[in-house]
């Protein structure tokens, strides 16, 4: 007797099935909850949830196959983060709903306690990192967190946004201009503001190298009275250099066009005082809730966030804040 081969093909349902499978395990749901405000390595997650590394690797593989988590390799270390739901993709609404439901729940107390232990271990790693790198620091923030470490996450957030034809971008403190080619590809016109002439010259060299004809560089204070606004305002590793970051967000929110976006990349809060002298940092990163509260007070609506774990023990937050389309009041 021959077996009957099914005539119905189910490929379009495979993605939904993978999502349903990934969400059908309490541990995997707790892992997604833990990744809401941080990025962790497999060993850290195994420690947090008191499970063997091989078991945790299996669960992470299921989550990755469902598109719920993504990985980033740094040397021999691999860090996991949540992925953004893609509204237009099959399963996008289910993905978003799953994360919303997960985020409404609290992690088990035991897991929260072990996260605190992991944070303590990371603090020790950061201290050891400085002891080894002290002689190389010359106010170079890139030694802690450079653009290559968070560029993909930043682009993932940026490319989730929908900007119309003729959209403009503004990067505050572009540094050596490393992110300007990415902005120039996505916007009709890009402006870069910096109050440091030497840094601006480095950004200008970057523009020449890449032939960025649609980028304008200005030597100016972004918090000043410039009549300048854009559809997308970007701050990469800049906010911790402002003496009053809350006021800075308030001022920069006024440079976002109605319906536009503010993208902020910075370190999560840490306790490494040496970063003040070594890197010129005025603030030791930021608490995630503080940024959301300041942005809300500035009239922005907090959106998606991504977190990038670093092998040196630091954590990067990539945040999106939106200005309501109907808000025509510039601060």
Secondary structure, DSSP 4 states (H G I P E B T S, - for coil): -PPPPP----HHHHHHHHHHHHTT-HHHHHHHHHTTS--EEHHHHHHHTT--HHHHHHHHHHHHHTTSEEEEEETTEEEEEEPPP-TTSTTHHHHHHHHHHHHTSPPPHHHHHHHHHHHHHHHHHHHHHHHHHGGG-SS-GGGTS-HHHHHHHHHHHHHTS---TT-EEEEES-TTSTTHHHHHHH-SEEEEEES-HHHHHHHHHHHHHHT-TTEEEEES-TTS-----EEEEEEES-GGGSS-HHHHHHHHHTTEEEEEEEEEEEEBP---THHHHHH--SS--B-HHHHHHHHHHTTEEEEEEEEEE-TTS-EEEEEEEEE-TT-----
